[in-house]
Amino acid sequence: MAEWGFYGRRVELAEIDKILARRRFFFCAISGRRRIGKTSLIQEAIRRRGLADKAIYVQVPDSDPRGVIQAFEDSIEDVGAPRDDARRVCKDFQSIAVLLRDSWALGWIIALDEFQYFNRASLVEFQSYLQSEIDFARSRSDIGGGLFTLGSIHTEMTAILEDRASPLFNRVTDSLHIGHWDFETLYEMFRAHGIVDPRHRLFLWSIFEGVPKFYRDCFDQGVLKPIASYRSETLRTMFFEGSSPLRDEADNWFLRELRGRYDTVLTLLARLGPLSHGQLRAEYDRTGPAQENQLAGYLKVLIEKYGMVEKLQPILSSDKQRNARYVITDNFLSAWLAAIQRNVRLARIRPIEEAVAKADVSLQIHEGYAFEKLVRQITEECSRKGVGDFPLTELVAGYWNKADGSDIEIDMIALDETNRRIRFGSCKRSATAHDSQALATFEEHVARFLATKTGAPYRDWRIEKAVYAPIFSSFEREALGRAGMLCIDMDDFERWLTF
């Protein structure tokens, strides 16, 4: 059985290595959603530089001052304090800040996770004490330690570090944003654990996307391996049993921070797919009309503060056009609200097998939307890395001229202005779904697009029509090729990215 390894993050590791190699004080702010691997990244970078015995990691709790001070005391005691009296010194926020300064002077690395909690009213005074010690450390050339702050809520980290009124404004020396694993890394991890079936890979990605911790949880639970019943086994083990590690994940790490009817908006988007503002408003108002600014306010917070919702525009459109759609950005949250949550609750009164089967059926609809997202993102990654068969000059996006898609609906359009190429794409989670009727509809919508004012400039370009699925057989490739279609599947993308 393969062991769990550290995968990818080459660019991020190189950035942190440069920071550590300077051997001068640093204050590096690292942001990224929860479970994305911020802590593991810091630990790996410190380990590679041989500094693991001079590092302190503190998980800042969402608590009162005493709870935070206790967290500092425990972390210092766990690793062995850089000063003999360090534990006794941790009496208040000021003494903790002084201890951090003394630790940096001795070459210690401090990592404070969930740093955004210091924006809470009861904890905010710590910022002023920390500012004083950071200013002292930055003024000295003989201080070789430093501070990493890790945060998962971007707006609150911004309030602490970038607001001119904040004590820590302009104190950061370096900053990094940690995103999902890219597809090259995902393919590396899948191969390491023998997962070669593209349908298995899509199933996992549609739930866990590129979040390392979720795959590590699957590995620890023994389901990150090639088994015939991978769908039911993964769902049951990870979500439905009493000891399932992810059965409370969404409530604990996504939804508990929300207030009001945010969860209603998220559930509607998850279960009904991308929705226009009008469609979302109609569904939202079914239990009684709401004020227009109420829904708009919810959307604004979900988009700008939490990054849970994204506003999608058709390709080649302006922000002023009123045919935008709203969609949940995170696969895990979308899968949970669309299919898993309600069936986890069902399992309290019905057999688990029945609830798992219902969740699996609902997830197949979710996978269709997820596969479109996968194709767009992996196409952009291939272009960014200079591989694949289509260099982009504009980000890939879908196209619709009406918010409900009743007239023209194209899953993706890619532009290569340098070579005057335009590629239209149709995405299906099964190759057999690209049947004669689906191809005729696809052709019709492409023709309609080229007849619009938006599409007219591309009529004399080289026009390509591509169909996408997790995997195509040689027979399917031959048949679709005769119909004038390029066939691209997940194995093609893997070949481009990794060989």
Secondary structure by P-SEA (a helix, b strand, c coil): ccccccccaaaaaaaaaaaaacccbbbbbbbbcccccaaaaaaaaaaaacccccbbbbbcccccaaaaaaaaaaaaaaacccccccccccccaaaaaaaaaaaaaabbbbbbccccccccccccaaaaaaaaaaaaaaaccccccbbbbbbccaaaaaaacccccccccccccbbbbbccccaaaaaaaaaaaccccaaaaaaaaacccccaaaaaaaaaacccccccaaaaaaaaaaccccccccccccccccccccccaaaaaaaaaaaaccccaaaaaaaaaccccccaaaaaaaaaaaccccccbbbbbcccccccccbbbbbbccaaaaaaaaccaaaaaaaacccaaaaaaaaaaaaaaaaaaaaaaaaaaaaaaaaaaccccccccccccccccccccccccccccccccccbbbbbbbbbcccccccaaaaaaaaaaaaaaaaccccccccccbbbbbbbcccccaaaaaaaaaabbbbbcaaaaaaaccc
